[in-house]
C-alpha cells in the first residue's frame, strides 16, 4: 500500500520561505538552487531596495543577505529592516567575502542573526537557515499562545 496523500504532501511542504539578496546573478542562482533542493521556497532579488520591496509584498522566514552591494549595502538594508515593525523580527544571515571585525560588529549591532563568509560551506548554511526558520516558527507559536491567553483573560 502507498503512503496516504496527506503524509506525502506534508513531506513535500516547503521548510520555510527564504529571501536571497545578492547583486551577483550567479550567486543568486546557486543559492536558490541549493536551498530549493533542501525544500525551501526561495525568492531572489538583486538589490537592497529589491529586498525591501519584496518584503512589502510577502514576508520571509529568513533573509540571506550579501553585504557588498551597490546603492544600498546589506548593512543599510538591515537598518531599514530593524526600523520597521513588519520586518524587525525576520532573521538575517549576512554573507560576505569581506571578513573584517568592523563589518561583523556593525552587523551584530544591527541584530543580524548569523554572519557567514564566502566561499560558503553549504552544510553550515543549511544548518544556520534551519535554525533560524525553527526559531522564527517558535516565535510565531509563542505569539499565538500569548494572544490566546490575553483573549481568555479579557473574556
C-alpha positions in Angstrom: 0.0 0.0 0.0 1.2 3.5 -0.7 1.6 6.3 1.7 -1.5 8.4 2.5 -1.7 11.5 0.3 -1.7 13.8 3.4 1.6 12.4 4.6 3.2 12.9 1.1 2.0 16.5 1.0 3.4 17.1 4.5 6.8 15.8 3.4 6.8 17.9 0.3 5.7 21.1 2.0 8.3 23.9 2.0 10.5 24.1 5.0 10.3 27.8 5.0 10.5 30.9 2.8 13.9 32.3 2.2 14.6 35.7 0.5 18.0 35.7 -1.1 19.5 39.1 -1.8 22.7 39.5 -3.8 23.8 41.7 -6.7 25.6 38.7 -8.3 23.2 36.8 -10.5 25.4 33.7 -10.4 25.3 33.7 -6.6 21.5 34.1 -6.6 21.1 31.1 -9.0 23.4 28.9 -6.9 21.9 29.7 -3.6 18.4 29.4 -4.9 19.1 26.0 -6.4 20.9 24.7 -3.3 18.1 25.9 -0.9 15.4 24.7 -3.3 16.8 21.2 -3.3 16.7 21.3 0.5 12.9 22.1 0.4 12.9 25.8 0.9 10.7 28.2 -1.0 13.1 30.8 -2.4 12.7 34.3 -3.8 15.7 36.1 -5.2 16.3 39.8 -5.6 19.4 41.7 -6.8 19.4 44.8 -4.6 18.8 46.2 -1.2 15.7 48.1 -2.4 14.5 44.9 -4.1 14.7 43.2 -0.7 12.5 45.9 1.0 10.0 45.8 -1.9 9.8 42.0 -1.9 9.2 42.0 1.9 6.4 44.6 1.5 4.6 42.2 -0.8 5.3 39.0 1.0 7.1 38.2 4.3 10.0 35.8 4.5 11.0 33.4 7.3 14.7 34.3 6.9 16.8 36.6 4.7 20.1 35.6 3.2 21.8 39.0 2.5 25.0 39.9 0.8 26.9 42.7 2.5 28.6 44.3 -0.5 26.1 45.6 -3.0 25.8 48.9 -4.9 23.5 51.8 -3.8 22.2 50.1 -0.6 24.6 47.6 1.0 23.5 44.8 3.2 24.1 46.7 6.4 22.0 49.6 5.2 19.2 47.1 4.4 19.5 45.8 7.9 19.0 49.3 9.3 15.8 49.6 7.3 14.6 46.1 8.3 15.1 46.8 12.0 13.4 50.2 11.8 10.1 48.6 10.7 7.7 46.6 12.9 6.8 44.4 9.9 10.4 43.2 9.3 12.2 43.7 12.6 11.9 40.1 13.7 12.9 38.4 10.5 16.3 36.7 11.0 19.1 37.9 8.7 22.0 35.8 7.6 24.8 38.1 6.3 27.0 36.8 3.5 30.3 38.5 2.6 33.6 37.9 1.0 34.9 40.7 3.4 35.7 39.2 6.8 36.7 42.1 8.9 35.8 42.8 12.6 34.2 46.2 11.9 31.7 44.7 9.5 30.9 41.9 11.8 30.4 44.2 14.8 28.2 46.6 12.8 26.1 43.6 11.7 25.7 42.3 15.2 24.8 45.7 16.5 22.0 45.8 13.8 20.7 42.5 15.1 22.0 40.2 12.4 21.3 36.5 13.3 24.3 34.9 11.5 27.4 36.0 9.7 28.9 33.8 7.0 31.9 34.3 4.8 32.3 33.4 1.1 33.1 30.9 -0.2 30.2 29.3 1.7 30.2 25.9 3.3 26.7 24.7 2.2 26.2 22.4 5.2 26.9 25.3 7.5 24.4 27.5 5.5 21.7 24.8 5.7 22.3 24.3 9.4 22.0 28.0 10.1 19.0 28.6 7.9 17.3 25.6 9.5 18.0 27.0 13.0 16.7 30.5 12.1 13.5 29.1 10.4 12.9 27.0 13.5 13.4 29.9 15.8 11.0 32.1 13.7 8.4 29.3 14.0 8.8 29.1 17.7 8.4 32.9 18.0 5.1 32.7 16.0 3.8 29.9 18.2 4.7 31.9 21.3 2.9 35.0 20.0 -0.2 33.0 19.2 -0.2 31.5 22.7 0.2 34.9 24.3 -2.6 36.3 22.2 -4.8 33.3 23.1 -4.1 33.8 26.8 -4.7 37.5 26.6 -8.0 36.8 24.8 -9.1 34.4 27.6 -8.2 36.9 30.3 -10.5 39.5 28.6 -13.4 37.1 28.4 
